[in-house]
Amino acid sequence: MLKKILFLTIFLFSFNLLYAKDLNVGFVYVGPVGDGGWTYAHDLGRQQMAKLPFVKKTQYIESVPEGADATRVITNLAQKGYNLIFTTSFGYMDPTIKVAKKFKNVVFMHCSGYKTADNVGNYFGRMYQARYLSGIIAGAMTKSNIIGYVAAHPIPEVIRGINAFTLGVRSVNPKAVVKVVWTNTWFDPATERNAADSLLDVGADLLTMHQDTPATLQAAEKRGKYVIGYNSDMRKYAPNGFLTAPVWNWGVLYKEIATQVSNGTWKPSSIWWGLDKGIIDLAQLSPKIPSEIVKKVELEKRDIISGKNKIFVGPIKDNSGKVVVPAGKVMSDQELLSMNFFVEGVQGTIKK
């Protein structure tokens, strides 16, 4: 009996490989593939996925504004026969849901959103884990105890990253503060550069950001300050000041989703992977970081992967001094995904 079950299992696996559904995969990008950051990282993932034998072709449309233009672009890809479509920015959520209703035989995957449908799933990574680790480095390397954070939009994703980073900073340096300047854009090098310079002007000796261009790194490098990047390994933009960067490895997820769609096992769900899956990580650390800090980061990384360090565990105060997470309480995923407060140590405001 056991031999029959084993034979049947092997047969079905081989059958799925042999008769895997061919895929044409489309991607919708909010920035240009050459941004060196968010879109660049997604496109690296696309290229890795494209090597799968059942992926017959891929296409990306870059620099698509969030809104009506996104609806048009997503519709066009579906009409052209793309049967798996990834939409890679928060503002594409409603356009993705809208188009999916008209193309029931197409699988849509939306990045960073929260809505699903029969043929729509969403996905993201627990970037706050890598943010926390980079915060430990920042807290150890600052001398002025003023760290600047160039932030895109005041949405939970960005707020969560700022808070995790600050918790990491203050775990090693309780005197340090993180000053936030909003740009209200994902991709605008000039605006990001101005925001970075304004933070340097008020005494920040280390910068980081949640943006899609290397403008913040270039500002820090010009002024001889340290910088922590985002999205991808951006050290070439700040060869002297670059310390590390929380980075995305989207290929891990894109290959998994494409495989599921191809073999017929895909189901709509909300994917939120972390360090344990390899979808996020830190770029190679600078040799300028003291060895004891490198060891601490490695230890904390192991603790996060094992579940020992949940990061957002009370007591946590907001930046007005009010306790928002009681002692011993671990924030739920739902609470993390709707985060709308700054933790103690952040200097900035969240527009309602």
N, C-alpha and C positions, 0 to 999 in steps of 0.2 A: 504493500500500500504506500509506504514511504517513498519507494522508488518511483511509483506512478505519479505521485504528487510532485516529486522533484523533476521528473521528465516533463510534466505538464507546465511547470513553472518556467523551465528553460525554453520550452517550445513557445510559450506565449511571449516571453521576453524577446526571443529571436524573431517572432512574427511581427512584433511592434517595431523592431529595428528595420526589418525588411520592408514593411509597409507603412513606414512613418509618413505622415502627411507632409507634403512639400509646403514650404512657407515663403511668402513674400512679405518682408517686414519693413514697415515704415516708421520713421522717427520724426517728431516735431520738436524743434529746438527753439528756445527763447533767445539765444545769442548766436554768434558765429562760432564755427568749430575751431577757429583760431584764437579764441579768447584766452586760452591757456588755463581756463578754470572750469566752471560748471559744465558748459556745453562740450568743451574739449574732453572732459572726463567721461561724459556720456558717449561721445563718439568713439573713444577708445573701447568702451564696452560693446558698442555696435560692431566694431571691427573684429573683436574676439568672437562674438556670437555668429558673425557671418561665415566663420570657418566651419560651422556645423554642416554635415553633409546634406541635411534636408532643408537648409536655408538656401533657396535658389537665387534670391536677390534681395538687396536692401536699398532703401533710399532715405535720405534725410532732407528735410526742409529747414533751413536755418533762419534765425532772426525773425521769428514769427511773433508779432505782438499778441498779447493776451486779450481775448475778446472776439469780436466778429471775424477778424482775419483768421484766427485759430480755427473757428468753425468751418470756414471755407477750405482751409488747407487740409484739415482732417477729413472732410467730406471728399475732397479730391483724391486723397490717397485711397480711401475705401472704394471709390468708384473705379479706380485704376487696378483693382484686384489685390490690394495688399490685405492679407487676411490676419495679420497681427500688427497692431499699431501701438507704439509707445508715445505718450505725450508727456513731455519732461519738465513741466513747470506748473506751479500751484494754480496759476490763473487759467490753465487749460481745463480745469476740472469740469465746469458746467458745459463748455463746448464739447468735451469728450462724451459726457452723458447724453447730450442732445443728439450728436451724430450717431452714437451707438444704437439709439432707438430705431434708426432707419436702416441699419446694417446689422441684422441679428446674427449673420454668419461670420462676422468679423470679431476677433477678440481684441479688446482695448485694454491697455494698462496705463494708468495715470500715476505720475510721480508726485508724491507729497500731499495728495489730497485725502479725502475721507469717504467719498461716495462710491458705492458699488452698484452694479446691476447684473442681470443674467449673463451679459457678455462683457462686463467691465470689472476689473480689479484695480487695486491701487498698491503702490509699493514705496518704500523709503528705507533709509538706514538710520540706526540710532547714532547719528553723528555726535550727539551730546556726549557719548562715551569718549570719543577721541578729543572732543573739545575740552573735557575735564582734564585729560592727560596733558594737553598742550597748555592748559592753565597752570598746572604744576610747574612746568618749565618757565612760563612767563613770570610767575610769582617769585621764582628763585633768581631770575636774571635781571629783573628791574632794580634799579638803584634809586630812582626818584620816587618809587612806589606809586607812580601814575602810569597806567596802561591805557592806551587808546584803542577803541573798538569802532571801526567803520561798519555800520550796519545798514542793510538794505531796507526792508519793510518791517513794520511792527506787527508781525504775525507770529503765532506760537512757535513755528519752526525756528525763527531767528531769535526770539526771546529765550527759548529753551537753550539754545546754543550759548548765548551770552551768559545765562545763569550758570550753566554747567562749567563754562570756562572760569567764571568768577569763583565758584566753589573750589575749583582746582587751585586757582591763584591763592586764595585765602587759607587753603589747607596747609600751605607752607609759609605764607606771609600775610598774617592777619591785618597788617597795616596798609597793604596795597589796596588801591581803588581802581575800578575799571570805568573809564569815561566813555559814554556812548554818543555817537553822532549819527543821526539817521540821514540817509541819502534819498530814500523813497524811489529807488531804482535798483534793478539787478545789474544793469550793464550801462555805465556811463563813466568812462575813464576820467573825464574832466571833473565831474562832480565828486567822484570818489577821491581824486587827488586833492581837491580843495578841503574835503572833510578830514583827510589824513593830515594835511598841513595844519589845519586848525587845532588838531589834537597835539601835534608836536609843539605848536606855539604856546600851549598852556602847560608844558612840562612833561608830556609823555615821553619816556625814553624807550618804549617798546609798543609796537602796534600790532593789531590783528584785525581780521575783518570777516564779514559774511557778504562777499561781493563776488562778481564773476570775472573781474579783470585784475591784472597785476598792479594797478595804479597805486594801491596802498604800499605795496612792497617797494615800488620805485621811489615813493616819497620818503620812506624810512631810509632807504639806501643812500639817497642824496644827502640826508641830514646826519648820516653816520649812526643810525639807531637800529636796534634789533627789530625783527619782524617775524611773525608767525603767519604763514599763508593759509590758503583754503582751497579745497577742491582737488588740486593736483600738486605735484612737487614743482614749486615755482622758483627754486633756488637760483635759476639763471637770471631772474630779474633783480635779485638782491644777493649777489654772491658773498658779500661780506657780512650782511646783517641777518640773513636767513637762519632761523633756528630749527624749524620743522614746519609741518602743515598737516592738519587733519585732511585726509584724502579719501576719495571714492574709488572703489574697484567695482564698477557696475557690471563688468563682464561676467562676474560670478552669478549675478541674478539674471541677467539677460539670457545666458545659456540655459539656466534652469527653466525659465518661463517658456522659452522657445521649445525646449524638449517636451514639456508638459502639453503644450498646444499641439505639437506634432504627433505625439503618441495618444492623444485623446484623454489625458488625465487632468487637464487644467480645469479648475473651478474658480469662480470669482471669490476673492478673499482680500484681506488687507495684510500685506507683508511688511514687517518691520524688523529687519535683521540688524545684527550688531557686530561687534568685534569677533564674536565666536564664529560667525559665518564668513568673515573676511571681506565683507562688502565695504567696510571702513577700516582705516588704520592711520598711523602716523607716518609721514615721510621720514626718510633717514634723518637722524638727529645730527645737529651740528657738533663738530668736535669741540666747540667753544663751551658746550654745556658741561658742567662739572660731573665727574663720574658718579658721585653720590646721588645726584639728581637723576641721572640716566638709570641707575639701579632702582630708584624709587618709582620712576615711571614704569619700568618693566614689572615691578612688583604690583603696582596698582592695576596695570593692564591685566595681569593674571587674575587678580581679585575680581575685576569686572567680568571677565570671561567666565569665571567659576560661579559668579553670582554673589560672592562675598561682599562686594562693594556695589550697591545699587545707586550710588551717587545722590539721588534726590531722597534723602532720608532725614526726617526731623530729629532735632528741632531746626527749622529753617525760618529765618525772619525775612520779611521783605525790606526794601531799602528805606522804609519809614520807621522800621524798628518793630513792626507788628509780627507776631508769630503766625505764620501762614501754614506751616506744617508742624503738627505737634511732635514732641519727642517720641522716637521709635516708629513713627508712621512712615511707610514707604509710599511715595506717590504712585498712583495707578497709571497705566498707559493712557487712559482717558484724560486724567488730570494733566499729564505731560503734554498730550496732544492739544490741549486747550489752554495752555499756560498763558497767563496775561498779567504777571507781576514780575518785578525785578527783585532779586535777592539782595540781602545786605552786602554792601561793598560796591554795588553798581551805582554810578552817578549818571542819571538820565531819566527820561520820562517816556511813558507809553501813551500815545494818543489814542483815545477811545474811538 
